[in-house]
Amino acid sequence: MPAKPRLPASLPDPNNLRDVLAYWLRLRRVQKGWSQERLALECDLDRTYVSAVERLRWNVSLSNIERFAQALEVPPWTLLAPPQQLASLGRGDPAHLPLARFV
């Protein structure tokens, strides 16, 4: 039986986009109750690729960021926005706010 998905333990380094992307992927995936395998299936990507991205092992193309965003039902740019920066702007978590607020 697979382990229960766990939320990220800490906030990402806001100066490291791979860290920020990995944080949002894991957070959104866990919020949906998805395993890495399920996210990979939704994105039509390999499970080991999703794992490597979440562990900061691989860089990600813009096309794959779009795939992740579409599967997770969020605007692509939100996967690259440091959560600390959004909070300081009073915007909080972009997944829970209307898109128009960010345009």
C-alpha positions as CSV (number, residue, x, y, z in Angstrom):
1,M,0.0,0.0,0.0
2,P,1.5,3.4,-1.0
3,A,2.3,6.0,1.7
4,K,-0.2,8.8,2.3
5,P,0.9,11.9,0.5
6,R,2.3,14.6,2.9
7,L,2.3,18.3,2.5
8,P,5.7,20.1,2.1
9,A,7.5,20.4,5.4
10,S,8.8,24.0,4.8
11,L,8.5,26.9,2.4
12,P,10.8,26.9,-0.6
13,D,13.8,29.1,-1.2
14,P,12.2,32.1,-3.1
15,N,15.4,32.5,-5.1
16,N,15.3,28.9,-6.4
17,L,12.6,28.4,-9.1
18,R,13.1,24.6,-9.1
19,D,12.4,24.6,-5.3
20,V,9.4,26.8,-5.8
21,L,8.0,24.6,-8.5
22,A,8.6,21.5,-6.5
23,Y,6.8,23.0,-3.5
24,W,3.7,23.9,-5.5
25,L,3.6,20.6,-7.3
26,R,3.7,18.7,-4.1
27,L,1.3,21.0,-2.3
28,R,-1.3,20.9,-5.1
29,R,-0.9,17.2,-5.7
30,V,-1.4,16.4,-2.0
31,Q,-4.4,18.8,-1.8
32,K,-6.0,16.7,-4.6
33,G,-5.1,13.5,-2.8
34,W,-3.0,12.3,-5.7
35,S,0.1,10.2,-5.8
36,Q,3.1,11.2,-8.0
37,E,1.9,8.4,-10.3
38,R,-1.6,9.9,-10.6
39,L,-0.1,13.3,-11.4
40,A,2.1,11.8,-14.0
41,L,-0.9,10.0,-15.6
42,E,-2.9,13.3,-15.6
43,C,0.1,15.1,-17.3
44,D,1.0,12.2,-19.6
45,L,4.5,12.1,-18.1
46,D,6.5,9.4,-16.5
47,R,6.2,8.8,-12.8
48,T,9.9,9.0,-12.3
49,Y,10.0,12.4,-14.0
50,V,7.4,13.8,-11.5
51,S,9.5,12.4,-8.6
52,A,12.7,13.9,-10.0
53,V,11.1,17.3,-10.4
54,E,9.7,17.2,-6.8
55,R,13.2,16.2,-5.6
56,L,14.9,19.1,-7.6
57,R,16.8,16.6,-9.7
58,W,15.6,17.8,-13.2
59,N,14.9,21.1,-14.8
60,V,11.5,21.5,-16.4
61,S,10.5,22.8,-19.8
62,L,7.7,25.4,-20.1
63,S,5.6,22.8,-21.9
64,N,5.8,20.5,-18.9
65,I,5.0,23.4,-16.6
66,E,1.8,24.0,-18.7
67,R,1.0,20.2,-18.4
68,F,1.4,20.3,-14.6
69,A,-0.8,23.5,-14.4
70,Q,-3.5,22.1,-16.6
71,A,-3.7,18.9,-14.6
72,L,-3.7,20.7,-11.3
73,E,-6.2,23.3,-12.6
74,V,-4.1,26.4,-11.8
75,P,-2.7,29.2,-13.9
76,P,0.9,28.1,-15.0
77,W,2.6,31.2,-13.5
78,T,1.3,30.3,-10.0
79,L,3.6,27.3,-10.0
80,L,6.6,29.6,-10.2
81,A,5.5,32.3,-7.8
82,P,7.2,32.1,-4.4
83,P,4.5,31.7,-1.7
84,Q,6.3,34.2,0.5
85,Q,6.0,36.8,-2.2
86,L,2.3,36.2,-2.8
87,A,1.7,36.4,0.9
88,S,3.6,39.7,1.2
89,L,1.4,41.2,-1.5
90,G,-1.7,40.1,0.4
91,R,-2.6,37.6,-2.2
92,G,-2.2,34.5,-0.2
93,D,-2.6,31.2,-1.9
94,P,-3.3,31.7,-5.6
95,A,-5.3,28.5,-5.9
96,H,-8.0,29.8,-3.7
97,L,-8.5,33.2,-5.4
98,P,-10.1,34.2,-8.6
99,L,-7.7,34.5,-11.6
100,A,-8.9,38.0,-12.4
101,R,-7.3,39.2,-9.1
102,F,-3.9,38.5,-10.4
103,V,-4.2,40.0,-13.9
